[in-house]
Amino acid sequence: MSGVWVFKNGVVRLVENPGDFHGATGRRKVLVHLSSNEVITSYAVLERKLYSLGWERYYDDPDLLQFHKRSTVHLISLPKDFNNLKSMHMYDIVVKNRNEFTVRDM
């Protein structure tokens, strides 16, 4: 994961390099569900996996897909269009679901 950390209005976020969709290796990144070894190819697939792990969908922001787990303070926020999903979003899912997902080079 490469990019620049930006501090704005008291919030820190990682802004990925514009050409980083394929990562530092030049290969496209994919999100993989470990127990089934399934590549996540759509939000419908991801949503089923997250529901099975106890995540609930939030509908507060029409521009984002958001998921919350009641037993934690975690919130997963994703762009509305699956084609705009970046490695930064994938790693966010991995960190909040240890041993369930991984990010791999395609």
N, C-alpha and C positions, 0 to 999 in steps of 0.2 A: 504494500500500500504506500503510495507516494503522494505528495502534495504539500500544501502549505496550511499551517494552522492559522485561522483568522479569528481575532477577538473583536466582536462587534456587539455593542449594547449589553455588555456583561456576559455574552454567550461565546463559547469557544466551539469552533467547528472546523473539520478538516475539509479543505477545498482541494479536490483532486486535480491533477494536471489535466488539461483538456484532452491530451492524447493518451490518458491513462486507462481508457476503457479496456484495453487489452493488457494492462499491467506492465510492469517493468520488463517482463520477458517477451513482450510483443504478442503473447497469446491471450485469447479471450478467457476470462474467468467464468466459472460456473459454480452455482451453489448445489451441493450434493447432500441428500438425506442419507446419513450413514447406515442406519439399520436396514434400509431397503436398497442402498447404493443407487438411488434414483436421482437423476439430474432434475432439478426444479426448472420446468420449462414454461410455467405460467403461474399467475397469482392463484388460480383455482387449485392447482396442485399444492402450492405453498400454504394456502389457507387451510386445506384439509390436514396437512401435517401439523400446523400450528394449533389448530383446534384440538387435535388428539393429544397435544402436550399441555392443554389447559389455557391456551391463549384465547382471548375474546376480541372481536372486532369492535372498534370505535368508529362512529360515523360523524364525529364532530367537524372535521375539516374536509370539504368536498374535493380539495386538491391533493389529498394524501390518503393512502391506505394505512390505517393505524391499528395496532394490536396491543392489548394490555393483558397481563397475567395478574389475577387478583392477589395471589400470594406474594407478589413482589411490587416494587416501584417501577419496574421496567416498562418502557413503551417503545414499540418498534414503529417507526414512521418510514413509509416507502412512497416513492413517486407513484402517481395514479396509473401511469403507463408502464407496463412491465419492461418495455424496450429501453426505458430510462433507468433501469436498475443498475447501479454501479457496484464495484467491488466494496466500496465504503458501506453500502447498505447490506451487502452479503456478510461482511465481517461483523456488522452490528447484530445480525441474526445469529451468527455463530457464537459470539461472546455471550449472548443472552440465552443460548440453548446449548450449553456445553455438552459434548459427546453425542449430539443429535445431528449436527450439520457440519460441513466443512466447505472450504472454497478451494477449488482445484483449477489448474490450467487446463484448458480444453485441448 
